[in-house]
Amino acid sequence: MTVTDVRPIRRMVALDIDGTLVPDSGIDVPEPTRRAVADAVGAGIDVVLATGRSLKGALPVAIALGLDGTRVVASNGAVTARVDSTWPGGYELEDSHTLAGGSVLELARRVVPGIKTGAEDIGWGYHVSELFDPGQLNGRQYVVSQEVLERVQTPRLVLAGRDAVEYLHELVASLDVTVNINGPHWLDVTPPRVSKATALEAVRSALGVAPQETVFVGDGLNDLPALAWAGHAVAMGNAPAEVRRAADTVTGSLAQNGAAAVLRDLVAELAGSRVSRR
């Protein structure tokens, strides 16, 4: 008698948020994408959000998508949490990497006088040198002295100013930290050797998903490590050329609900593989 192997294939799909699921800083996911995420979860695919946003900014999107019980990678990989509506704040922190900002902030102030700086406080908001404009940071803002900012242990420092990228990018990177450009006048600084890829690899291992069964969908330069990590890398059609070149395939743009198309194809492929294995 022949015994048929019917063990299900377990897959993990990691989705960037801004430029992939919603416009920058938005929280309203288009209906086709919401349906596609729900169908993927219903098919047994592990859907993980992986974003440069703070956890405070990522959670509303996860909740809107019905991803209670799933993991969110935030702050470019410095924070990983499980979405849990029964916990205060709506999450359970699983992992975080922090740094003290002393040397980075001192350098930033010396090279770019008047630069705005902030230090993320997980699940709450930011300690800041001065108030940022509405919508620039997720959560509350609390103005503190530079001395306090330098001592705070934080998963992410923000350096914002007209000359931040031009004059600070390489200098700050030389301090053995991770630096991501988040717009023409904005740098995000996280602990060394931390990225979406490092956090997603920890999630993949915890879920027991084979490396070749991982998919990442993104559109930004901060997504390059995750695109290299994934078993199958997908760039959004609205991604810059460097990101599209790094991907295995390119889907439709945000306006075309490109992420939804990827999810629908994965659900159909998974259903077909299960039929063929019976």
N, C-alpha and C positions, 0 to 999 in steps of 0.2 A: 504494500500500500504506500502511495506517495503522500507525504505530509507537506502541505503548502505553508510557506512562511507568510504569516499574516501580521507580523509585527508592524505597527504603524510607523511611518517615517515622521520624525519630529523635526519641525523647521522653526527657525527664529527669523523674524523680520524686524529690523531696526529702522525707524523712521525719524529723520530730522523733522523739525517743526517749521521754523521760519523759512519761507521760500519753497517748502516742500508740501506742507499741509495747509498752511495759512500764510497770508501776507505778513511781512515783518511786524512783530509786536501784536498781531491779531490773535483772537481766540475762537473765532467762528469758523469751524471746519465745514467746507461745502458738503451738502447732503450726499453726493455720489461717493465722496471719500469716507464719510461716516458709515455709509452702508457697506463699503468695501472692507473697512476695518472690522466691522461687526461680523461680516461673513468670514473673514480670515480667522478671527477668534473662534467663531462657531465651528470652523473646520479643524480646530486644534492647533493652529499656528500660534506660536508665542510672539506676540507683538510688543515691541519695546520702543519707547520714545527715547531718542538720543539727541540732545540739544545743547546749544551754547547758553540757553536761558538759565536763569537761576531756577531752583526747585519751585520757588514761589510763583514764577512765571509759567513753569511747565505744567503744574498740577491742574489748572483750569482746563487745559487742552485734553489732558488724560481723562479727566472726569467727564468732559463733554463727549469723549469717544467711548465712554463706558468701560474704561480699562481698569476698573477696580480689581485689585489683586495682582496686577502686573507691575513690572519694574519700569522706572524712569531713570535714565542717565542724564544728569544736568550739569551745568557749569563746565561744559566741554570735558566731561569725564571725571571731574573732581568730586562729584556727588552722585551716589546711587541710592535710590529709595524705592520702597514698594508702596504703590498706591493702596491706601487702606482707609476707607471711609469711616471705620469704627475708631480710628486713632485721632487724638487731638491734632488739628492741622491737616488731617486727611492723608497722612503718610507715616511710614515706619522707615527710619533711616537705616540703611544697610551698610554703607561704606562712605567714607569721606577722606579727602586728602587736603591738608591745609598748609599754609605758609604764613610767616610773619612778614609784613610789608616794609620793614625798616629800610633796607638798602635800596629796594625798588623805588619807594616813595621819595627817599632822599635824592636819588639820581634824577627822578622825574622833575622834582621841583627845581633842581639846580639847572637842568638843561632847558626846561620849558616853564619859566616863571608864570604863575597864575593858573597852572593846569588844574583841572578838577580831578579829584581822586575819590575812590570809594572802595569799601571792603564789604563783600557780601556776608550776610549773617543768614545761615541756612534756615529756610522756611519762614523767615521774618521780613527781610529787606536788606538795607545797606546802612553802614556807618559811612558818612561822607564828609568831605572837607567843606563843601557848600552844597546847597540844594541843586539837584539836577532838574531839568525841565520835565514836566509831566509826560509819562510814557517812555522816558529813556531808561528807567530802572523799574523792575517789578518789586512790589511790596512797599513798605514804609521806608522813609529816610530819616536818619538821625544825625544831625550835624555834631561832630566831635572835633577835638583839637588834633593837630598833626601828630602830636606825641601819642595820643590814644590810637590813632590809625596805624601808626608804626608798630604798635604792640599787639594789635588784634590778630588772632589766628583766624585765617579766612580761606575758603576754598578758591576765591577769585578776587583779584584786585582789578579795578577799573581805572584807566588813565584816559582822560578825555580832554581834547583841546585841538586847536587848529593845526599845530605842528607835532602832535603826538606821534603819528605814524612815521612821518619823515625823519624826525630827529631821535626818536626813542626806540623804535622797533629793534634795531640791531644792538644798541647799547644795553637795553633791558635783557634781551636774549642772552647776552654774554654773562649775566649774573646767575646762570644755571637755573632758569625757570622756563616755563612754557609760555610762549607769547602768541596770541591769535589776533589778527587784524579783524575788527568788527565794524567796518565802515572807514571812510577816509580820515576820520579824526578820532579814532577810538581804538584802544588796545585792551584786551583782556589778558590778564596774567594769572596763571595757575601754577601749581607745584611742578617741579621737574618731572619729565617722563610720564606725564598724565595727558590722556587724550580720550576722545570718545572710544577709540579702538581699545585702549587698555581696560576701560570700564566694561565695554561690551564683551571682551574676552572673558572677564570674570563672570558676567551674567551667563554667557554661553556655557561655560564650564559648570556653573551651578544648576543650569537647566538640563544638562546632559545632552545637548544638541551637538551633532557632529559638525566639525568646522566647515565641511562642504555644503551643509544644509543651512548656512547663514546667508542672509540677504541684507544689504544696506541701501537705503535710498536717501540721497541728499543733494544739496545744490551749492554748498559754500566751500571756501578754501579750508575752513576748519573741519570739513568732512573728509579731507584727503586721507588722513590716517585710517578712518573707518572704511573708506572705499578700498584701501589696500588690504585691510583685515578681512573683509567679507568674502565668503565663498562665491558670491555673485554680487557685483557692485553695479548700482544703477544711479545714473545722474539724471537730474531733472532737466527738461528741455530749456529751462531758463537759467541753468547754471553757466558760469563763465567757461571759456574754452578749456582752461587748464583742468577744471573739474570734469568736464565731459571726456577729455582725453584719458583721464585716469579710470574711467568706468568701463565695465564690460559691455553695458548697453546704455542707451539714452532713451528715456521715456518722454511723454508729453510734458508740457510746461505746467506750472501751477494753475494757470488759467484753464488749461485743458484737463485738469484733474489727473495729472500724470501718475501720481502715487496710487490713485485708485486703480488705474489700469494695471500696474504692477501687481497689486494685491489680487485683482480678479484673475490674472493669469496664473498666479501661484495657487489659488484655490482650485482652479480648473485642472492644473497639472497634478496637484495632490490627489484630487478625486480620480483622475485617470490612472494614476499609479496604483491606487488602492483597488480599482477594478481589475487591473491587469495582474495583480498579485493574488487574486482569489483562486 
